[in-house]
Amino acid sequence: MKIFHQFIVFVVIILLSCLLIAATNKTTAESVKIDFQKTSKLIHEADSRPDFPVSILLTRNYAYSVKALGETIDTANKSKIIEFIKTTQRSDGSFSADKIIMETALLYTDYALETLAYFDAVGSVDVAKARSYVLSLSRSDGGFAFNNQTKDSSLSTTYYAVHCLSLMNALSAVDKAKITGYIKGFEKKNGGFGYVKETGFPTAKNTYEAVFVLKTLGMLDGATKKGAVKFLTSSSYVTGKKGKEGAPTLEEEAYTLGALKILGAHSALNKEKVISFVKQFYVPFNGGFASMPGYGAAPDPTYYGLRCLTDAGVLQNPR
């Protein structure tokens, strides 16, 4: 009997400890406040540099972040950005990563046009040449390649191409049915899309890229939409439960939210869960976001953190 009583006491202590830990964690999570003034100060460290802007990627991140925070980019910095992007466009219409590197790619072209679109300034570059460059990367299978030196197409580079053409209002130049057939080849049995055809696992990023292309081309059918929604809403990024995706990242969270928005399934999101997830990566020291909880802030995770908060309705949509 004495042993039984000791066992009961032990169980009660364990339960009370668990409840205390849960309450403490909840209190800690709720006490984390995102100081957007600090975030803004961190973002503006970029435009305080004499060599601003320095790269297409960082400039895209900067433009999105400042506008998402509800700020207006001043005329001087706006002019600097537009002039910088113009200097990265090469004679064939493509764009490079910065002023010095001459190697160009569809990825950099996409970042350049996206950034200009935030200022309604796509027309400030040679659009006709940019359009020709993107179309030159079309391959016989319906996809698009990374650059002129790349033979094969991929799901991601096809997304970049369609995104670029949509920003230039040039989608009438492509074979929509052929591109659709190509994209559908990356669809998996569970409704998601993966980087490799016929094998591999689907990801939120690849699913976002696929549904963006299909929706933009007006080729997103009901079955594909249903399958993609099912895949996304069953992931740990929506359910909050531990899944098979590995260590959670802000990037995959951002693509999950973005894809659900495209699919018109935004109601499946739990705003509080999204905010709680993003707070794990927040760095109170400077207001940025880290690639992993406990790490220091970095440009890319900060960009993706703000994207998550934008799609959660906390921040403004830059466009």
C-alpha positions as CSV (number, residue, x, y, z in Angstrom):
1,M,0.0,0.0,0.0
2,K,2.9,2.3,0.9
3,I,4.5,1.7,-2.5
4,F,1.2,2.5,-4.2
5,H,0.8,5.8,-2.4
6,Q,4.4,6.7,-3.3
7,F,3.6,5.9,-6.9
8,I,0.5,8.1,-6.9
9,V,2.5,11.0,-5.3
10,F,5.2,10.5,-8.0
11,V,2.6,10.6,-10.8
12,V,1.0,13.8,-9.4
13,I,4.4,15.5,-9.1
14,I,5.1,14.6,-12.8
15,L,1.8,15.9,-14.0
16,L,2.1,19.1,-12.0
17,S,5.7,19.6,-13.4
18,C,4.4,19.1,-17.0
19,L,1.6,21.6,-16.4
20,L,4.1,24.1,-14.9
21,I,6.5,23.7,-17.9
22,A,3.6,24.1,-20.4
23,A,2.4,27.2,-18.6
24,T,5.9,28.6,-18.5
25,N,6.4,28.0,-22.2
26,K,3.1,29.5,-23.1
27,T,3.9,32.6,-21.0
28,T,7.3,32.9,-22.6
29,A,5.8,32.6,-26.1
30,E,3.2,35.2,-25.3
31,S,5.8,37.5,-23.7
32,V,7.8,37.7,-26.9
33,K,7.0,40.9,-28.7
34,I,8.2,41.7,-32.1
35,D,9.7,45.2,-32.1
36,F,9.1,46.4,-35.6
37,Q,11.0,49.6,-35.0
38,K,14.1,47.5,-34.3
39,T,13.3,45.5,-37.4
40,S,13.1,48.7,-39.4
41,K,16.4,50.0,-38.1
42,L,18.0,46.7,-39.0
43,I,16.6,46.8,-42.6
44,H,17.7,50.4,-43.0
45,E,21.3,49.5,-42.1
46,A,21.5,48.6,-45.8
47,D,20.6,52.0,-47.2
48,S,23.0,53.7,-44.7
49,R,26.0,52.1,-46.5
50,P,27.8,54.3,-49.1
51,D,27.7,51.4,-51.6
52,F,24.0,50.8,-51.3
53,P,22.6,48.8,-53.1
54,V,25.1,46.0,-53.5
55,S,23.2,43.0,-54.9
56,I,20.0,42.0,-56.6
57,L,18.9,39.6,-53.9
58,L,19.6,41.9,-51.0
59,T,17.8,44.8,-52.9
60,R,14.7,42.6,-53.4
61,N,14.7,41.7,-49.7
62,Y,15.1,45.4,-48.8
63,A,12.3,46.7,-51.0
64,Y,9.9,44.0,-49.9
65,S,10.7,44.5,-46.2
66,V,10.5,48.2,-46.1
67,K,7.1,48.2,-47.9
68,A,5.8,45.4,-45.7
69,L,6.6,47.4,-42.6
70,G,4.3,50.1,-44.0
71,E,7.1,52.5,-44.8
72,T,7.7,54.6,-48.0
73,I,11.1,54.3,-49.6
74,D,12.4,57.8,-50.1
75,T,13.0,59.2,-53.6
76,A,16.7,59.1,-53.3
77,N,16.9,55.4,-52.3
78,K,14.2,54.5,-54.9
79,S,16.3,56.2,-57.6
80,K,19.5,54.4,-56.4
81,I,17.7,51.1,-56.6
82,I,16.3,51.6,-60.1
83,E,19.7,52.9,-61.4
84,F,21.5,49.9,-59.8
85,I,19.1,47.4,-61.4
86,K,19.6,49.1,-64.8
87,T,23.3,48.7,-64.5
88,T,22.9,44.9,-64.0
89,Q,21.0,44.4,-67.2
90,R,23.2,43.0,-69.9
91,S,23.1,43.4,-73.7
92,D,20.9,40.3,-74.2
93,G,18.3,41.6,-71.8
94,S,19.3,39.4,-68.8
95,F,20.3,40.5,-65.4
96,S,23.3,39.6,-63.2
97,A,23.6,39.4,-59.4
98,D,25.4,42.7,-59.1
99,K,27.3,45.4,-61.1
100,I,30.6,43.4,-61.2
101,I,29.5,39.8,-61.9
102,M,28.8,39.4,-65.6
103,E,27.2,36.0,-65.4
104,T,23.5,36.3,-65.8
105,A,20.6,33.9,-65.0
106,L,16.8,33.7,-64.9
107,L,16.9,33.9,-61.1
108,Y,18.6,37.3,-61.1
109,T,16.3,38.5,-63.8
110,D,13.3,37.5,-61.7
111,Y,14.6,39.3,-58.6
112,A,15.4,42.4,-60.7
113,L,11.9,42.6,-62.2
114,E,10.2,41.8,-59.0
115,T,12.0,44.6,-57.2
116,L,11.1,47.1,-60.0
117,A,7.5,46.0,-59.7
118,Y,7.4,47.2,-56.1
119,F,8.0,50.7,-57.5
120,D,5.8,50.3,-60.7
121,A,9.1,50.8,-62.5
122,V,9.4,47.6,-64.7
123,G,9.4,49.9,-67.7
124,S,12.6,51.6,-66.6
125,V,14.7,48.8,-68.1
126,D,14.7,47.3,-71.6
127,V,11.6,45.2,-71.3
128,A,11.6,44.0,-74.9
129,K,15.1,42.5,-74.5
130,A,14.3,41.0,-71.1
131,R,11.2,39.4,-72.6
132,S,13.3,37.9,-75.4
133,Y,15.9,36.6,-73.0
134,V,13.3,34.8,-70.8
135,L,11.7,33.3,-73.9
136,S,15.1,32.1,-75.2
137,L,15.3,29.9,-72.2
138,S,12.2,27.9,-73.1
139,R,13.0,24.2,-73.7
140,S,11.2,21.6,-75.8
141,D,9.7,19.9,-72.7
142,G,7.7,23.0,-71.9
143,G,9.9,24.2,-69.1
144,F,12.6,26.9,-68.9
145,A,16.3,26.7,-68.1
146,F,18.4,28.6,-65.6
147,N,20.5,30.4,-68.2
148,N,21.8,30.1,-71.7
149,Q,24.5,27.7,-70.6
150,T,22.0,25.3,-69.0
151,K,20.5,22.6,-71.2
152,D,17.8,21.2,-68.9
153,S,14.7,22.9,-67.5
154,S,13.5,22.7,-63.9
155,L,10.3,23.5,-61.9
156,S,11.9,26.4,-60.1
157,T,13.4,28.1,-63.2
158,T,10.0,27.6,-65.0
159,Y,8.4,29.5,-62.1
160,Y,11.0,32.3,-62.5
161,A,10.2,32.5,-66.2
162,V,6.4,32.7,-65.7
163,H,6.8,35.2,-62.9
164,C,9.1,37.4,-65.0
165,L,6.7,37.2,-68.0
166,S,3.7,38.0,-65.8
167,L,5.5,41.1,-64.5
168,M,6.2,42.2,-68.0
169,N,2.6,41.4,-69.2
170,A,4.1,39.0,-71.7
171,L,2.3,35.7,-71.0
172,S,0.6,35.7,-74.4
173,A,4.0,34.7,-75.9
174,V,4.1,31.2,-74.2
175,D,2.3,27.9,-74.9
176,K,0.3,27.7,-71.7
177,A,-0.9,24.1,-72.3
178,K,2.7,22.9,-72.8
179,I,3.9,24.6,-69.7
180,T,1.0,23.2,-67.7
181,G,1.8,19.6,-68.8
182,Y,5.4,20.2,-67.8
183,I,4.5,21.5,-64.3
184,K,2.0,18.7,-63.7
185,G,4.8,16.2,-64.1
186,F,6.2,17.3,-60.7
187,E,2.9,16.5,-58.9
188,K,3.1,13.8,-56.3
189,K,0.4,11.3,-55.1
190,N,-0.3,13.3,-51.9
191,G,-1.1,16.5,-53.9
192,G,2.2,18.4,-53.3
193,F,4.9,19.1,-55.9
194,G,8.5,18.1,-55.7
195,Y,11.7,19.3,-57.4
196,V,12.2,16.0,-59.3
197,K,9.7,14.3,-61.6
198,E,8.4,10.8,-60.6
199,T,10.5,10.5,-57.5
200,G,11.4,12.5,-54.3
201,F,9.3,14.3,-51.8
202,P,7.1,17.3,-52.2
203,T,7.9,20.6,-50.5
204,A,6.0,23.8,-49.7
205,K,8.3,25.8,-51.9
206,N,7.9,23.6,-55.0
207,T,4.1,23.4,-54.4
208,Y,4.0,27.2,-54.2
209,E,6.0,27.5,-57.5
210,A,3.7,25.0,-59.2
211,V,0.4,26.5,-58.1
212,F,1.6,30.0,-58.9
213,V,2.5,29.0,-62.5
214,L,-0.8,27.1,-63.0
215,K,-2.9,29.9,-61.4
216,T,-1.1,32.6,-63.4
217,L,-1.6,30.8,-66.6
218,G,-5.3,30.2,-65.8
219,M,-4.7,26.4,-65.9
220,L,-5.3,25.4,-62.2
221,D,-7.9,22.7,-62.3
222,G,-10.1,21.7,-59.4
223,A,-8.4,18.3,-58.7
224,T,-4.9,19.9,-58.6
225,K,-6.1,22.6,-56.3
226,K,-7.8,20.2,-54.0
227,G,-4.7,18.0,-53.8
228,A,-2.4,20.9,-53.2
229,V,-4.6,22.2,-50.4
230,K,-4.8,18.8,-48.8
231,F,-1.0,18.4,-48.9
232,L,-0.3,21.9,-47.4
233,T,-3.0,21.7,-44.7
234,S,-1.7,18.3,-43.5
235,S,1.9,19.6,-43.0
236,S,3.3,20.6,-39.7
237,Y,3.4,24.2,-40.8
238,V,-0.4,24.3,-40.6
239,T,-1.3,21.6,-38.1
240,G,1.4,22.6,-35.6
241,K,2.2,18.9,-35.1
242,K,5.6,17.4,-35.7
243,G,5.7,16.1,-39.2
244,K,8.2,14.5,-41.6
245,E,9.5,17.8,-43.0
246,G,12.6,18.0,-40.8
247,A,13.6,21.0,-38.9
248,P,11.0,23.8,-39.5
249,T,12.2,26.9,-41.4
250,L,10.7,30.3,-42.1
251,E,11.2,29.8,-45.8
252,E,8.9,26.7,-45.9
253,E,6.4,28.5,-43.7
254,A,6.4,31.4,-46.0
255,Y,5.8,29.2,-49.1
256,T,3.1,27.3,-47.3
257,L,1.2,30.5,-46.5
258,G,1.8,31.9,-50.0
259,A,0.6,28.8,-51.7
260,L,-2.6,28.6,-49.6
261,K,-3.3,32.2,-50.4
262,I,-3.0,31.5,-54.1
263,L,-5.3,28.5,-53.7
264,G,-7.9,30.6,-52.0
265,A,-7.5,28.4,-48.8
266,H,-6.3,31.2,-46.5
267,S,-9.1,30.4,-44.1
268,A,-7.2,27.2,-43.2
269,L,-4.6,29.3,-41.5
270,N,-4.6,29.9,-37.8
271,K,-3.2,33.4,-37.4
272,E,-2.1,32.9,-33.8
273,K,-0.2,29.7,-34.8
274,V,1.6,31.5,-37.6
275,I,2.7,34.3,-35.3
276,S,3.8,31.9,-32.6
277,F,5.8,30.0,-35.1
278,V,7.5,33.1,-36.5
279,K,8.4,34.3,-33.0
280,Q,10.6,31.3,-32.5
281,F,13.0,32.8,-35.0
282,Y,12.8,36.4,-33.8
283,V,16.0,37.9,-32.5
284,P,15.1,40.6,-29.9
285,F,18.6,42.0,-29.9
286,N,18.2,43.7,-33.3
287,G,14.7,42.9,-34.5
288,G,15.7,40.5,-37.2
289,F,15.0,36.8,-37.7
290,A,17.3,33.8,-37.7
291,S,17.6,30.7,-39.9
292,M,17.1,28.6,-36.7
293,P,15.8,29.4,-33.2
294,G,18.7,30.7,-31.1
295,Y,20.8,31.8,-34.0
296,G,21.7,35.4,-35.0
297,A,19.6,37.4,-37.5
298,A,20.3,37.1,-41.2
299,P,18.9,38.9,-44.3
300,D,17.1,35.9,-45.9
301,P,15.3,34.6,-42.8
302,T,14.3,38.2,-41.9
303,Y,12.8,38.5,-45.4
304,Y,10.9,35.3,-45.0
305,G,9.8,36.1,-41.5
306,L,8.2,39.3,-42.8
307,R,6.6,37.4,-45.6
308,C,5.0,35.1,-43.1
309,L,3.7,38.0,-41.1
310,T,2.4,39.7,-44.3
311,D,0.4,36.6,-45.3
312,A,-0.8,36.3,-41.7
313,G,-2.3,39.8,-42.0
314,V,0.1,41.4,-39.5
315,L,2.0,43.5,-42.0
316,Q,1.1,45.2,-45.3
317,N,1.2,43.5,-48.7
318,P,4.0,45.4,-50.6
319,R,2.0,45.2,-53.8
